[in-house]
Amino acid sequence: MADAPPLDPADLAACAELLRAGSRSFHAAALLLPRRVRDPATALYAFCRLGDDAVDQAADPREGLREMRQRLDAAYRGAPMDHPADRAFAAVAARQRIPRTLPAALLEGFAWDAEGRRYDSLAALHGYCARVAGTVGAMMTLLMGVSSHAALARATDLGCAMQLTNIARDVGEDARNGRLYLPLHWLEEAGVAPDAFLARPCFSPAIGLVVARLLAEAQRLYARAEAGIALLPRDCRPAIRAAHRIYAEISAEVARAGFDSVSRRAVVSSARKLALVARARLPALGGAEGAAEPPLPANAFLVECVTPEPPPLALRSLDERIGWAIELFADLQEGRRLLQ
């Protein structure tokens, strides 16, 4: 937006410092992003981190959520609170036209976490993933300058796939902290009593079966998301492809461990990550086939809240550019006749 406030370098530096201690994964992924995306992404992630901390660390999560909603309202009024992350986020949200629905849904997901909410079905779990991860995928896509619903649908697929991987990887760690994200109906079908498992988290073939089902769903979403990478600007594709492949590799590590994520936590070695990042820089062989698939029902509101804008001419296909040139020539001819 022409009237959007600029991103202040001092605020941006403060946001980067805020993320430096607890967001190593963001810094690793950001290295592959072009500067024009990396800077606003730093502001976005810093504000999200404030929201996570405000809700998770508050004595009353509802009070933390109320505070963050007020800060979000202030940012969207163009009068952010006097904090570097608030000011930077307000500038980015205005410039990139990020609908308030997206960060508001993310805050709602933080609140669900703080409440210790459980999910009966995969569809319900998709609703949680949409809020804590699909939102981030949608906002990052907007930061890249892409607002087509097809690209947003695939970005939210990727966010949800990555969150399902996180859940599958952290079953034991979450249970020891009193949290359970595995679909309750799946646990019941496998003969696992949720409360008994939380009281004594131990791996069993039944738990492994549930984790395997969750990873199968993640794999389905990774496959859907792959088609969306071709819809992004060329200089952004390596970073997203790297994130896609690293998280898919985490899923593979869990599978190689017999789907036991209770006794151990799957880790992808630094050498393996570097190899995946290197491969992500290579052009993909596939195209955008399958990109037009509709979003998950849980993600639909994240996609529909965005008004698509025509992409820059440089990002359009050859056919689109030819059509645009013909329309422009026709407009010029019409204008010339009106002046005669």
N, C-alpha and C positions, 0 to 999 in steps of 0.2 A: 504494500500500500504506500502511495506517495506521501501520505500524512502520518505514517507510522513513526514513532520515535526511534532514533538510532540506537544501536547496541553499544553501550558505553564500554570502552576497553577495561576500565577499572572494575566495573561490575562483572565483566566476563572473567577477568583474572580471579576475582573473589569466588565466582562459581566454580572455576576449575580447581581452586584450592579446597573448596567444600567437598568436591568429589574425589580428590586425590587419595584420601585415607581409606574410604570404604567402597570405592567403585572401580576396582582394577579392571573388571570386565568391560566397563564403558571405555576406559582409556585404551585398552587393547583394540577394541572394535573401532574406536575413533581414529586410530592411526591410518586406516584405509579410506576414511571419508575425506572428500575435498574440503578445503578450509571454509568454503561458503556454506557448507552443511554442518561441519564440525563445530563451529562457533555457536550457532543457534541451538544445536543439539546439547551443547554444554549447559546453556541457560535452561533448556527444557528439563534436562536430567537433574539439575541442581534444585529446581523448584519441586520436582517430583520427590526428591530426597527429603526436602523439608516436609512435604506432606506425609511421607511414610513415617518419618520420625515423630511428627506432631501427633499422629493418630496412634502409632504403636507404643510410644513412650509415655503417653498421657495417663494419668490416674483414671480418668474417665474418657474412653475413646470417643464418646459422643461430643465431649467438650473440644477435643483435638480436632475432630471433623468440623465442628462449628467454626472454629478459628480458621481452618484452612479454606472453608467455603467463603468466609468473609474476605480472606486475602485474595481468593480467586475472583470474587466480585469486584474488589478494588482494582485488580489488574485489568479486568475487562472494562472497567469504567475509564481506564486511562489514568488512574490516580493510585498507582501501586503503593503498598506500604514501604517504609523506608528501610529496605533490605536489598542487597545486591541481587539476590535471586529473584525477588519480586519484580524489581525494576527490569531486569534482563528478560524475564519471562513475559512481562507485559509488552515489551518491545517486540519480541519474537512472535507472540500470539497475534499482535496486530499486523505485523508485516507479512506473516505467512497465512493469515486468515484461518487460524485454528479455531473451530467452533468450541464454545464453552462446554458443550456436551462431552467432549473427549476428556479434558482434564477432570471434569466433575465426575465422570464415570470411574476414572482411576481412583479418585478419593473414596468413592463408594466401595471399590474393591479393597482398599486399605482398611476401611471400617469393617468389612466382612471378615478380614483377617483378624482384626483386634477382637471381634466378637467370638472368634473360634467357630465360625459357621461351618457346618458339614453339608455334604451334597449327596442327595439320594441317588441321583442318576447321572449319566454322562452329560445329558442335556443341561442339567443344573450346574455341573462342573464347567461346562462350556461358558455358562453365564459368568462364572467367576473369572475364568481365563480371559474372557472378552474384556473385563474391566481392568485387570491388573497387567495384561500383556497386549491384548488386541488394541487397546487405546494407544499404547506406545508405538506399535507398528503403524497405526493410522497417522499419528502425529509426525513420526519420522518421515513418512511418505510425503506429507505436506511440506516438511522442511526441505525436501529434495526438489520441490517445485512441481510435484505431480498430484493431481486431485481427481483423476478419473476413478470412477467407481470400481472398474475392473482391477486397477492397481491397488486400491484400498482394500478390496475384498481379499486379495492374495496376501497383502501385508498383515491383515488381521488373522488370516490363516497361519502365517508364520509365527506371529506373536503367540497364538494359542498353542501351536505345536511346541514351541520352546517352553511354555509354561507347563505343559503336560510332561515334557522331559524333566523339568525341575522337580515336579511332583514325584515322578517315578524314581528319580535319583535319590530323593530325600525322605523316603518313606520312614526309615528308622529314625533319622534325626528329628523329623516332624513329630513322630509318635512320642519320642522321649521328651519333647516340649509340649506334649498334650494336644497336638494338632493332628487332624486326620483329613486328608483330601481325597482319598480313594472313594469312588462311588459306593455308597452304603449298600445298594441293591446288589452290586457285584460281589461285595464281601459276603453278604448273606447267601448268595448263590454258591459261593465257594465254601461255605460252612465256617466262616470266620465271624466271631462275635466282636463288633467294633470296640466296645468298652473293655472287653477282656484283652484284646490286642494292645490297646493303649496302656492298660495296667501293666502288661508285661510284653513289650515289643520283641518278638522273636520271629525269625524267618521260618516259613513253612512252605511246602509246595503249593498250598492254597493261596498264600500271599503272592508267591511267584506267578501264579496263574493270573491274578488280578493285575499285577504290574505288567505282565506280558500283554494283556488286553489294552492297558492304557498306552503302552508304547506302540501297539498296532495302530491305534487311533492317531497318535502323534505322527507316525510314519505316513499315514494317509494325508494328513494336513501338510507335512513337509513336501509331499509330491504335488499337492495342489499349489503350494506356495512357490515352487520352483518356476512355474510358468510366469509368475508376476515379476520376476527379476528382470526379464527382458523389457518390461514396461517402464523401468526406471532409467534415469540418465546414465550414460555409459560410465561416467566417472564415479558413480555411486554403487554400481553393481558389484565390484570386488568386495566391498565391506559387507554388504548384505549376503552375498554368496558365502563369505567366510563365516559369518554368524550362523547361517543355515547349516553349513557343513560341520562346524564345531559342535553345535548342539545335537545334530544327527549322530555324530560320533559318540557323544555322551550316552545317547540311547543305545548305541551298539555296545558300549562298554557294560552297561547294565545287563544287556542280553548275554554278553559273554560270561558274565558272572552268574549265570543261571537265574537271572532276574531277582537276585538277592541284593536289595538295596537297604536291608535292615541291618545286617551284620557289617556291611562296608558301604562306603560311598564311592561311586564311580568317579574316576579322575582321568582326564585326557592329558597325557604327558605334554610338556612344553615342546618337545621335539615334534610330536604329532601335530600339535596346534600350528607350529611354524610351517609344517608341510602342507596342512590344509589351507593356511593363509596364502602360501605361495601358489598353490593350485587355483585358488580363488581369483588370482590376477589373470589367469588364462581365460580367453573368450570361451563362453559356453557353446556347446554344439546345438543345444535345443533352442527353440524359439518360444513364442508366447502361446502355443497351442494349449487350450484348456484355461486360458486366462479369463474367459468370459463366464466361468462357472459362478453361480450366485454365492454370496457370502453365507457362512453358517448362520442359521436363524439367530443365534445369540449375538452375532457380530453385526447383524443387519442395521441396527440403529447407529452404530459407529460409522458405517458407510453412508447411510442415507442423510446424516446430519451435515454432510459436506456438499456444497454446491460445486460441481465440476467447472473448471475453467479451461479454455482452450490452451493446449501446451504451446510453449514458444515454437516459432517456426522451425528452429534447428532440430527440435525433437520430434517433428511430425514425419510420417512416412512420406515416400516420394509421391505417392498418389495424392495424399493430403496436400502436399506443397503445390503440386500441379493444379489441383482444384482451387486452392487459395489464390494462386496467381491468376487463374482464369476469372475468378470472381472479382479480384482487384482490378484487372484490366476492364472488365465490364462496368464496374463502378466508375472508373476514370472516364470511360467513353460516355457514360450517362451524364457525368458531371460536365464534360466538355459540351455536350448538346444543350444542357441547361444554360450554359454561359453564352452560347451563340445567339 
